[in-house]
């Protein structure tokens, strides 16, 4: 799958996980795809778009054999950013609720619950309770393992979605990066792409330091060194 595209055929396969979605008929599946494509194509999205979705699916393919329930992880990836309101802290909660509302009539309750929990853990603010939760967090933050130029391009795209001040952006970004650096479960060699994990850890640390410098340089009365 291309980094910059998601295919309707891939969605049709994912929408029938292990036979659990057999009552989701073709028109409903197609309508869901159109909604996904429309949501991820919203004009205010610069990072959380179809490109990010496709990149996550690529990483999923690399780790699929190590997952407990790959069908659930894939479904969670499709829906984890379907709601993206700029600067909102409730996007994952709203995305999980949206998925529940669409899936409860045609997917098994335990599958729906598992997917919803995977979407919620993508806030990266709560403990990862199982193997699949650890993997979806690694997958969602896979750009940390990209070369620096690619990572900075994605970082600029994330910043473009933020409507607040630069000071508020860098303050929030620094807090997030510190949490990632301190979280012993982040970027550990539990994925199918161990070569990316060390780079991800270094990127997190380097970016945290860069964020601190950016905040210092923007403070009134401070001379940038």
C-alpha positions in Angstrom: 0.0 0.0 0.0 1.3 3.4 -0.9 2.4 5.8 1.8 0.1 8.4 0.3 -3.0 6.4 -0.5 -5.5 4.1 1.1 -7.5 1.7 -1.1 -11.2 0.9 -1.0 -10.3 -2.7 -1.5 -8.2 -2.8 1.6 -11.1 -1.3 3.6 -13.5 -4.0 2.3 -11.2 -6.7 3.5 -10.7 -5.0 6.9 -14.4 -4.5 7.4 -15.1 -8.2 7.6 -12.6 -9.2 10.4 -12.5 -13.0 10.8 -16.2 -13.3 9.8 -17.3 -11.0 12.7 -18.8 -8.4 10.4 -20.8 -10.7 8.1 -24.0 -8.7 8.5 -22.2 -5.6 7.2 -23.6 -5.6 3.6 -21.7 -4.2 0.6 -23.6 -0.9 0.5 -22.9 -0.3 4.2 -19.2 -1.1 3.7 -19.0 1.2 0.8 -20.7 4.0 2.7 -18.3 3.5 5.6 -15.4 3.8 3.2 -16.8 7.0 1.7 -17.1 8.4 5.2 -13.6 7.4 6.1 -12.1 9.0 3.0 -14.1 12.2 3.5 -13.1 12.5 7.2 -9.4 11.8 6.7 -9.6 14.3 3.7 -10.8 17.2 5.7 -9.2 20.5 4.8 -7.8 21.3 8.3 -5.8 18.0 8.4 -2.1 18.2 7.5 -0.8 15.2 9.3 -3.7 13.1 10.5 -4.9 12.4 7.0 -5.0 9.5 4.5 -1.2 9.6 4.3 -0.9 9.0 8.1 -3.5 6.3 7.8 -1.7 4.5 5.0 1.6 4.7 6.9 0.1 3.1 9.9 -1.3 0.3 7.8 2.1 -0.2 6.3 3.6 -0.6 9.8 0.7 -3.0 10.7 1.7 -5.2 7.9 5.3 -5.4 9.2 4.0 -6.4 12.7 0.9 -8.5 11.8 2.4 -11.8 12.8 3.3 -10.5 16.3 -0.2 -9.3 17.1 -2.8 -11.2 19.2 -5.8 -9.9 17.2 -4.5 -8.3 14.0 -8.0 -7.8 12.7 -8.9 -5.7 15.7 -5.7 -3.6 15.5 -6.3 -2.9 11.8 -9.9 -1.9 12.5 -8.7 0.4 15.3 -6.2 2.0 12.9 -8.9 2.8 10.3 -10.9 4.6 13.0 -8.4 6.0 15.5 -8.3 9.5 13.9 -11.7 9.6 12.2 -12.7 12.4 14.5 -10.1 15.2 14.4 -11.2 18.5 15.9 -8.3 20.9 16.1 -6.8 21.3 19.6 -9.4 19.0 21.1 -8.3 16.5 23.7 -11.4 14.3 23.2 -10.7 13.2 19.6 -9.9 9.6 20.5 -12.9 9.3 22.8 -15.1 10.7 20.1 -13.5 8.4 17.5 -14.1 5.3 19.8 -17.7 6.4 20.3 -18.2 6.9 16.6 -16.8 3.4 15.9 -19.1 1.9 18.5 -22.1 3.6 16.9 -21.4 2.2 13.5 -20.1 -1.3 14.5 -22.5 -2.4 17.2 -25.2 -3.7 14.8 -22.9 -5.8 12.6 -19.8 -6.8 14.7 -19.4 -9.1 17.7 -19.6 -7.2 21.0 -16.2 -8.4 22.2 -14.6 -7.3 18.9 -16.2 -3.9 19.2 -15.0 -3.5 22.8 -11.4 -4.6 21.9 -11.3 -2.1 19.0 -12.7 0.7 21.1 -10.1 0.1 23.8 -7.3 0.2 21.1 -8.6 3.5 19.8 -8.6 5.0 23.3 -5.1 3.9 24.1 -3.9 5.9 21.1 -4.1 9.0 23.3 -0.7 7.8 24.6 -1.8 9.0 28.0 -2.7 5.7 29.6 -0.9 2.5 30.4 -0.9 -0.1 27.7 -2.7 -3.1 29.1 -1.8 -5.8 26.5 0.3 -6.7 23.5 -2.0 -5.2 20.9 -2.2 -1.9 22.8 1.6 -1.6 22.9 1.7 -2.3 19.2 -0.9 0.2 18.1 0.9 2.9 20.1 4.2 2.1 18.4 2.4 2.1 15.0 0.7 5.4 15.6 4.1 7.0 16.6 6.0 5.2 13.8 7.2 8.5 12.3 9.6 8.8 15.3 11.5 6.0 13.6 11.7 7.7 10.3 14.9 9.6 9.1 15.2 13.0 10.7 14.1 14.9 7.6 10.9 12.8 7.3 10.2 13.2 11.0 10.6 17.0 10.9 8.3 17.2 7.9 5.6 15.2 9.8 6.3 17.4 12.9 5.6 20.6 10.8 2.4 19.0 9.6 1.3 18.3 13.1 2.1 21.9 14.1 0.0 23.2 11.1 -3.1 21.6 12.7 -2.6 23.6 15.9 -4.5 26.9 16.1 -3.0 28.2 19.4 0.1 30.2 20.0 3.6 28.8 19.3 4.4 29.0 23.0 1.4 26.8 23.8 2.3 24.4 21.0 5.9 23.9 22.1 4.8 23.6 25.8 2.4 20.8 24.9 4.9 19.1 22.5 7.6 19.2 25.2 5.3 17.6 27.7 4.3 14.9 25.3 7.9 14.1 24.3 9.0 14.0 27.9 6.2 11.5 28.6 7.3 9.4 25.7 10.9 9.5 26.9 10.0 8.5 30.4 7.6 5.8 29.4 9.6 2.6 29.6 7.1 0.8 27.3 7.7 3.3 24.5 9.9 2.4 21.6 11.1 -0.9 23.1 12.1 -3.9 20.9 8.6 -5.4 21.1 7.8 -4.7 17.5 8.6 -6.3 14.1 10.7 -3.3 13.3 13.4 -3.3 16.0 15.8 -1.3 13.8 13.4 1.7 14.1 13.1 1.6 17.9 16.5 2.9 18.7 16.1 5.7 16.2 12.7 6.5 17.6 14.1 6.8 21.1 16.9 9.1 19.8 14.4 11.2 17.8 12.2 11.6 20.9 15.1 12.8 22.9 16.5 15.1 20.2 13.2 16.6 19.4 12.5 17.2 23.1 15.7 19.1 23.3 14.9 21.0 20.1 11.5 21.9 21.5 13.1 23.3 24.7 15.4 25.4 22.6 12.5 26.7 20.5 10.5 27.7 23.5 13.6 29.5 25.0 14.3 31.4 21.9 10.7 32.6 21.7 10.5 33.9 25.2 10.3 37.7 25.4 13.6 39.3 26.5 15.7 36.2 26.0 18.6 36.2 23.6 18.8 33.1 21.6 22.2 31.4 21.9 
